[in-house]
Amino acid sequence: MCSHISKITIGRLVSAFLVSLTACIALKAAPPPSLKKILNQVKKGTYDEDLTVYRNRMKCCKELKTKKKESSVSLVCPLDQTKNLAQRLAQRKLAYEHMQCLKGYTIQLYMGSSRTAALKKQDLIGRLGHTSKLHYRQPHYTVQLGFFLDRLEAYFVYLTLVQKIRTAMIRPCMLPRKEYVATTLQPHESVPD
């Protein structure tokens, strides 16, 4: 029985100690404002207390000193980019003149094994005002429209066609130079050698 009483008194002592400890901490943390001030704020419907007075200042942070550094690098570009660009474009032009094929893009309207489906697509494109070519490479038929040097150029035509033909797509292709020159000539001109 004695041990039971001692457990109760120890429990009461511990709880009393904790209550007094929290009361002391609360008193040290922020002293209560005057009762009159609190009642006035309650009447107004707002409670406002400035707690910045009780905030600890950070001593570890130092104020940063800002110094303007003078740039040691000159802002003038030592290389002339336009000369480099002109040289690269000249090299590209020479390379294109010596190539046997031109790189470009075409719009593929159909690819499959059915000749009748390929002819239907070609007829549909003809009714829309474009001329397409039917190619046969065993065992597939392909219907292609145009030759464009730039993908963006092909994209504008593609946008008008994709509403009617959902399977249309832009794909890269290579065209022999003489064939390209022949397609761009007028009927009275001849192919240069």
Secondary structure, DSSP 4 states (H G I P E B T S, - for coil): -HHHHHHHHHHHHHHHHHHHHHHHHHHHH-PPPPHHHHHHHHHHT------GGGPPPPSS--PPPP-PPPP-S-SS-SS-HHHHHHHHHHHHHHHHHH-SEEEEEEEEEEEES-HHHHHHHHHHHHHHT--EEEEEETTEEEEEEEEESSHHHHHHHHHHHTTT-TT-EEEEEEEEHHHHHHHHS-TT-----
